[in-house]
Amino acid sequence: MKMRDQYTCPLELTHDITRGKWKPMILWQLAKGPASLSQLVKDIQGITQKMLLEHLNDLMEFNIVEKTSFEGYPLKVEYRLSERGKKLYEAVEIMQNVGIQLMQEHGMEDFLRMRGFIE
């Protein structure tokens, strides 16, 4: 993702970095701990490997996500949140909690229980 020359405020830049359907979900999954590309594809239903790689590269460009490659065969690569990514995740967690509240208000407790968001 290319940073624009002008922004109206810093929030606009942060929005550019995290916008879209998948980036908040990537941050949510990586907040659980380091994960391989295949694990992220499995955990984020509906995302393609190509799309995931594009978003991971965007997030790495702004030091939100870090990548570690391990020696050996087969090649092993893990992604994890950087310190900046952990800070940004705090905002994602707030958005998640608002979503949980809204789903509860609309009778979606069974879905939330099935997915492990509530007991």
ChimeraX commands (.cxc) that place a marker at each C-alpha (Angstrom):
marker #1 position 0.00,0.00,0.00 radius 0.5
marker #1 position 1.39,3.35,-0.95 radius 0.5
marker #1 position 1.16,6.16,1.58 radius 0.5
marker #1 position -0.53,9.23,0.13 radius 0.5
marker #1 position 1.15,12.64,0.09 radius 0.5
marker #1 position -1.66,14.35,1.98 radius 0.5
marker #1 position -4.01,13.38,4.79 radius 0.5
marker #1 position -6.63,15.40,6.63 radius 0.5
marker #1 position -5.63,13.80,9.95 radius 0.5
marker #1 position -3.60,10.85,11.35 radius 0.5
marker #1 position -6.78,8.76,11.71 radius 0.5
marker #1 position -7.16,8.81,7.94 radius 0.5
marker #1 position -3.73,7.14,7.58 radius 0.5
marker #1 position -4.59,4.49,10.17 radius 0.5
marker #1 position -7.88,3.88,8.38 radius 0.5
marker #1 position -6.04,3.41,5.07 radius 0.5
marker #1 position -3.72,0.85,6.68 radius 0.5
marker #1 position -6.55,-1.19,8.28 radius 0.5
marker #1 position -9.47,-0.69,5.93 radius 0.5
marker #1 position -11.25,-3.53,4.29 radius 0.5
marker #1 position -12.91,-6.74,5.32 radius 0.5
marker #1 position -9.80,-8.77,6.02 radius 0.5
marker #1 position -7.19,-6.64,7.79 radius 0.5
marker #1 position -9.03,-6.35,11.13 radius 0.5
marker #1 position -9.66,-10.11,10.99 radius 0.5
marker #1 position -5.96,-10.75,10.34 radius 0.5
marker #1 position -5.07,-8.59,13.35 radius 0.5
marker #1 position -7.65,-10.47,15.45 radius 0.5
marker #1 position -6.18,-13.85,14.51 radius 0.5
marker #1 position -2.57,-12.78,15.05 radius 0.5
marker #1 position -3.47,-11.37,18.48 radius 0.5
marker #1 position -4.00,-15.00,19.51 radius 0.5
marker #1 position -0.34,-15.71,18.72 radius 0.5
marker #1 position 2.05,-16.31,15.82 radius 0.5
marker #1 position 0.57,-18.20,12.88 radius 0.5
marker #1 position 1.67,-19.67,9.57 radius 0.5
marker #1 position 0.13,-18.60,6.29 radius 0.5
marker #1 position -1.78,-21.88,5.99 radius 0.5
marker #1 position -3.13,-21.53,9.54 radius 0.5
marker #1 position -4.36,-18.00,8.81 radius 0.5
marker #1 position -6.10,-19.16,5.61 radius 0.5
marker #1 position -7.78,-21.89,7.64 radius 0.5
marker #1 position -8.80,-19.56,10.50 radius 0.5
marker #1 position -10.08,-16.69,8.34 radius 0.5
marker #1 position -12.95,-18.25,6.45 radius 0.5
marker #1 position -13.35,-16.96,2.91 radius 0.5
marker #1 position -9.95,-15.32,2.45 radius 0.5
marker #1 position -7.76,-16.53,-0.40 radius 0.5
marker #1 position -4.05,-17.10,0.05 radius 0.5
marker #1 position -3.36,-14.39,-2.55 radius 0.5
marker #1 position -5.49,-11.83,-0.71 radius 0.5
marker #1 position -3.98,-12.81,2.63 radius 0.5
marker #1 position -0.45,-12.35,1.30 radius 0.5
marker #1 position -1.33,-8.92,-0.13 radius 0.5
marker #1 position -2.76,-7.77,3.19 radius 0.5
marker #1 position 0.11,-9.22,5.22 radius 0.5
marker #1 position 2.57,-7.37,2.98 radius 0.5
marker #1 position 0.64,-4.10,3.48 radius 0.5
marker #1 position 0.65,-4.61,7.24 radius 0.5
marker #1 position 4.36,-5.47,7.25 radius 0.5
marker #1 position 5.12,-2.32,5.26 radius 0.5
marker #1 position 3.83,-0.23,8.19 radius 0.5
marker #1 position 5.38,-2.46,10.86 radius 0.5
marker #1 position 2.01,-3.78,12.08 radius 0.5
marker #1 position 2.92,-7.41,11.37 radius 0.5
marker #1 position 6.32,-9.10,11.51 radius 0.5
marker #1 position 7.41,-12.19,9.60 radius 0.5
marker #1 position 9.91,-14.80,10.78 radius 0.5
marker #1 position 11.37,-17.42,8.44 radius 0.5
marker #1 position 12.86,-20.57,9.94 radius 0.5
marker #1 position 15.69,-22.64,8.47 radius 0.5
marker #1 position 15.09,-26.11,7.16 radius 0.5
marker #1 position 12.83,-28.04,4.90 radius 0.5
marker #1 position 10.00,-27.59,4.47 radius 0.5
marker #1 position 10.30,-23.84,4.78 radius 0.5
marker #1 position 8.45,-22.52,7.81 radius 0.5
marker #1 position 7.23,-18.94,8.07 radius 0.5
marker #1 position 5.32,-17.35,10.94 radius 0.5
marker #1 position 3.53,-14.03,11.17 radius 0.5
marker #1 position 2.94,-12.14,14.41 radius 0.5
marker #1 position 1.87,-8.72,15.60 radius 0.5
marker #1 position 4.62,-6.17,16.16 radius 0.5
marker #1 position 4.48,-3.83,19.14 radius 0.5
marker #1 position 2.66,-1.31,16.92 radius 0.5
marker #1 position 0.34,-4.09,15.79 radius 0.5
marker #1 position -0.49,-4.97,19.40 radius 0.5
marker #1 position -1.40,-1.33,20.03 radius 0.5
marker #1 position -3.58,-1.23,16.93 radius 0.5
marker #1 position -5.21,-4.49,17.99 radius 0.5
marker #1 position -6.61,-2.69,21.05 radius 0.5
marker #1 position -8.84,-0.69,18.68 radius 0.5
marker #1 position -9.89,-3.86,16.84 radius 0.5
marker #1 position -10.80,-5.47,20.16 radius 0.5
marker #1 position -13.07,-2.54,21.01 radius 0.5
marker #1 position -14.78,-2.87,17.61 radius 0.5
marker #1 position -15.18,-6.62,18.19 radius 0.5
marker #1 position -16.84,-6.00,21.56 radius 0.5
marker #1 position -19.28,-3.53,20.03 radius 0.5
marker #1 position -20.11,-6.15,17.39 radius 0.5
marker #1 position -20.74,-8.76,20.11 radius 0.5
marker #1 position -23.10,-6.37,21.91 radius 0.5
marker #1 position -25.01,-5.61,18.71 radius 0.5
marker #1 position -25.32,-9.32,17.86 radius 0.5
marker #1 position -26.61,-10.08,21.35 radius 0.5
marker #1 position -29.19,-7.31,21.03 radius 0.5
marker #1 position -30.36,-8.93,17.78 radius 0.5
marker #1 position -30.72,-12.44,19.22 radius 0.5
marker #1 position -27.56,-13.96,17.79 radius 0.5
marker #1 position -26.32,-15.54,21.04 radius 0.5
marker #1 position -26.28,-19.05,19.54 radius 0.5
marker #1 position -23.90,-17.93,16.81 radius 0.5
marker #1 position -21.67,-16.16,19.36 radius 0.5
marker #1 position -21.63,-19.26,21.61 radius 0.5
marker #1 position -20.88,-21.57,18.70 radius 0.5
marker #1 position -17.90,-19.39,17.75 radius 0.5
marker #1 position -16.67,-19.09,21.33 radius 0.5
marker #1 position -17.29,-15.36,21.80 radius 0.5
marker #1 position -19.59,-15.83,24.78 radius 0.5
marker #1 position -20.31,-18.68,27.18 radius 0.5
marker link #1:1,2 radius 0.2
marker link #1:2,3 radius 0.2
marker link #1:3,4 radius 0.2
marker link #1:4,5 radius 0.2
marker link #1:5,6 radius 0.2
marker link #1:6,7 radius 0.2
marker link #1:7,8 radius 0.2
marker link #1:8,9 radius 0.2
marker link #1:9,10 radius 0.2
marker link #1:10,11 radius 0.2
marker link #1:11,12 radius 0.2
marker link #1:12,13 radius 0.2
marker link #1:13,14 radius 0.2
marker link #1:14,15 radius 0.2
marker link #1:15,16 radius 0.2
marker link #1:16,17 radius 0.2
marker link #1:17,18 radius 0.2
marker link #1:18,19 radius 0.2
marker link #1:19,20 radius 0.2
marker link #1:20,21 radius 0.2
marker link #1:21,22 radius 0.2
marker link #1:22,23 radius 0.2
marker link #1:23,24 radius 0.2
marker link #1:24,25 radius 0.2
marker link #1:25,26 radius 0.2
marker link #1:26,27 radius 0.2
marker link #1:27,28 radius 0.2
marker link #1:28,29 radius 0.2
marker link #1:29,30 radius 0.2
marker link #1:30,31 radius 0.2
marker link #1:31,32 radius 0.2
marker link #1:32,33 radius 0.2
marker link #1:33,34 radius 0.2
marker link #1:34,35 radius 0.2
marker link #1:35,36 radius 0.2
marker link #1:36,37 radius 0.2
marker link #1:37,38 radius 0.2
marker link #1:38,39 radius 0.2
marker link #1:39,40 radius 0.2
marker link #1:40,41 radius 0.2
marker link #1:41,42 radius 0.2
marker link #1:42,43 radius 0.2
marker link #1:43,44 radius 0.2
marker link #1:44,45 radius 0.2
marker link #1:45,46 radius 0.2
marker link #1:46,47 radius 0.2
marker link #1:47,48 radius 0.2
marker link #1:48,49 radius 0.2
marker link #1:49,50 radius 0.2
marker link #1:50,51 radius 0.2
marker link #1:51,52 radius 0.2
marker link #1:52,53 radius 0.2
marker link #1:53,54 radius 0.2
marker link #1:54,55 radius 0.2
marker link #1:55,56 radius 0.2
marker link #1:56,57 radius 0.2
marker link #1:57,58 radius 0.2
marker link #1:58,59 radius 0.2
marker link #1:59,60 radius 0.2
marker link #1:60,61 radius 0.2
marker link #1:61,62 radius 0.2
marker link #1:62,63 radius 0.2
marker link #1:63,64 radius 0.2
marker link #1:64,65 radius 0.2
marker link #1:65,66 radius 0.2
marker link #1:66,67 radius 0.2
marker link #1:67,68 radius 0.2
marker link #1:68,69 radius 0.2
marker link #1:69,70 radius 0.2
marker link #1:70,71 radius 0.2
marker link #1:71,72 radius 0.2
marker link #1:72,73 radius 0.2
marker link #1:73,74 radius 0.2
marker link #1:74,75 radius 0.2
marker link #1:75,76 radius 0.2
marker link #1:76,77 radius 0.2
marker link #1:77,78 radius 0.2
marker link #1:78,79 radius 0.2
marker link #1:79,80 radius 0.2
marker link #1:80,81 radius 0.2
marker link #1:81,82 radius 0.2
marker link #1:82,83 radius 0.2
marker link #1:83,84 radius 0.2
marker link #1:84,85 radius 0.2
marker link #1:85,86 radius 0.2
marker link #1:86,87 radius 0.2
marker link #1:87,88 radius 0.2
marker link #1:88,89 radius 0.2
marker link #1:89,90 radius 0.2
marker link #1:90,91 radius 0.2
marker link #1:91,92 radius 0.2
marker link #1:92,93 radius 0.2
marker link #1:93,94 radius 0.2
marker link #1:94,95 radius 0.2
marker link #1:95,96 radius 0.2
marker link #1:96,97 radius 0.2
marker link #1:97,98 radius 0.2
marker link #1:98,99 radius 0.2
marker link #1:99,100 radius 0.2
marker link #1:100,101 radius 0.2
marker link #1:101,102 radius 0.2
marker link #1:102,103 radius 0.2
marker link #1:103,104 radius 0.2
marker link #1:104,105 radius 0.2
marker link #1:105,106 radius 0.2
marker link #1:106,107 radius 0.2
marker link #1:107,108 radius 0.2
marker link #1:108,109 radius 0.2
marker link #1:109,110 radius 0.2
marker link #1:110,111 radius 0.2
marker link #1:111,112 radius 0.2
marker link #1:112,113 radius 0.2
marker link #1:113,114 radius 0.2
marker link #1:114,115 radius 0.2
marker link #1:115,116 radius 0.2
marker link #1:116,117 radius 0.2
marker link #1:117,118 radius 0.2
marker link #1:118,119 radius 0.2
view
